Amino acid sequence: MPNIAIFAREGARRGALEAVARAYGRLVDSAGDIAALGRLLERDAIDIVLAEGLGAEDVAALGDHTARCMILADEDNAADLALAGAAAVLPRDAAAATIGAAIALAGQGLRLLPDLALRTLAGIETPLHADEAPVLTPREREVLAAMADGAPNKVIARRLGISFHTAKFHVASILTKLDADTRTEALARAARMGLVML
């Protein structure tokens, strides 16, 4: 079982995290400020610091100990915390079982990040939510799926039992709705929006 230290500025929250630490490891001690946490890490053999309220600057200030930090934080701060060296960033409202699973995985050397943070770090454009994606008709979705298969307009027309001109019209409508100049650009945008799998 891993030796766990707790960091939280609020006493009530520190107590809740201590209960999680006891359930999934050995609670060594807890701290409410960065200086006390630094002393704790120097004094005791700590495998994981389960923390809430640490900023990226705080994590970076811990130096060699940053790789032990598992931080409960808002998703907006997750990428910065990961870049500062945190071993894991979990949602602030993560359930005890989720934290326990993360403790086990972090103990095996894995880094854990929310999807948005991972996408940010990888430089991947965040997909639009379904309500932000353009509305395609059922027929346009069929045409888009055929486009994703690489089908030209003639093949789309045959496959869907429509005229060549109707297929061409639907492709043009899809390009307009996706604000794309080419079929390739339309498919790339549609994939990012979750409208089609490539």
N, C-alpha and C positions, 0 to 999 in steps of 0.2 A: 504494500500500500504506500502511496506517495506521501511524503511529508508536505503539508500544505500550510501556508501562511495566508492570512486574510488582510486585505487593505480596504477600508471604507471610512470616509470622513464622518459619517453619521453612525452613532452607537447602535441604533435599532437595526440598521442595514448590516452592520458588522456582525451583530448577533445572528441574523438570518443566514449570512454567508458561513458563519462558524458552524451552524447546524448542518449545512450542505457538506462542508469539509469533513465533519465527523462521520457523515454517512458514506463518503467516498474516499476517505484517506485518513491520515493522522493529522489532526489539528495541532500545530506547533505553537502558534501565537498569532496575535493580530496587531495591527497598527492603524492609527488614524491620521498620521501625517507622513510625508515623504522621508523626513530625517529618521523617524522611528522605524520605518520600513527598511531603510538602508542599513541601520544598525542590526535589525533582526536578520537580514540576509547575510550580513557579515558574521554574525554570531552563531547561527544555526544552519544545519544542512537542510535547506528547503528545496524541494523538487518543483513545486508550483506555487505561485502567488495568485490567489483568486482575488481579483480586485474590482472595485467599482469606484469611479470618480477619478481615475488616473487619466491625465491628458498625454498627448504625444511627447511634450517636453518632459513630463515626469518620468515617462518610460525611458526616454533617452538618457535622463540623468541617472538612472539606475545602472548604467554601464553594462558590465558583463552579466548582470542579473536579468536583463530585459527578456531573454529567451525563456524565462520561467513564468512570465506574466500572462495570465489568462484574464482578460478584461471584459466586464459587462459594460457595454456602452451603446450610445445611439449609433445607428448605421451610418450617419453622416460622418462620424469621426473614425470609422473602422479602418479606412485606407491609411489615414495618417498614423494610427496606432500600429498597424502592420508594418508600415515603413520605418517606424521608430524601433521595431524589433519584437513586438509582442508575439507570443507563441500562439495566442488565440484571441479572437474578438467575438463575443457572443452578444445577442440582443440583451438589453438591460432587463427585460422581463422574462428571460429564459427560465424554464421550469428546472427544478432540482434534478430531475432525471436527465435533462439535456446537458446540464452542467456536469453531471457525473459521467456521462458518455464522453464529453469533451475532455474531462480530466484523464480518462483512460486513453483516449487517442493522443492527447498532447504528451502523455507519458511514454508513448511509442515514437515520439519525435515528429509527429505530424503537426502541421500548422492549420488552423481553422479560421476561416473568414466568411462573413456573410457574402452572398452572391453579388450584391452591389459593389462591395469593396473589391472583390476579386476582379470584376469587370472593369472597375476604375483603374486598378493597378495594371491590368493587361491592356488598357487603352481601348477597350471595346465599348462602342456606343451603347448606352443603356436602352433596352427595348422599350417601346411605347407600351402603355397600358392598353388593354383592349378598347377602352372608351376613347382613346386618343387615335387609334388606327382608323383609316378611312373605311367607310361602309361599302363593301362590295356585294353585289347581288349574288344569289346562288349560282347563276350562270357565269358571272365573272370569276367566281371562286373556282369553278370547273375549268375555265379557260386558264386561270393562273396556275392551277395544278398541272395542266397540259404543258404550259410554258416551262414550268419547273422541270418537266421531263425532257425538255429540249425540242418539243414539237413545233414545227413551223405552222403558219396560219392554215395551209391546205390540210395538214394532218389534224390540226385542231378541229377544223370544219368537219372532216370525215368522222373523227372520233365522237364528236358531239351531235352529229346529224344536223348540222346547220350549214348555211351557205358560206362560201369563202369570204364574201363581203361582210357578213354578220360576224364571223370570227375576227376579221380585221377590225371591225367596229369595236368589239369587246376588248381587244388588245389595246387599241387606242384609248379607250375609256379607262382601262387599268393603269396605263402609263400616266394619264392625266390625274387620276385619283391618288397615285403614289408619288406624284410630282417628279417623274423620271423621264429622261430623254431617250433611254434605250431599254430594251427588254432585260438586259443584264442588270442595269441599275434598278429597274423595277423589281426584279427577283431578289436582289440583295436587300432592298428596303423592305420588301414583303417578308423576307426571312427574319430580319431584325424585329419586325412588328409581330412576328408569330403567326402570320397569315399563311405561310407555306413552309414546308420542310425541304431543304435542299440536300 
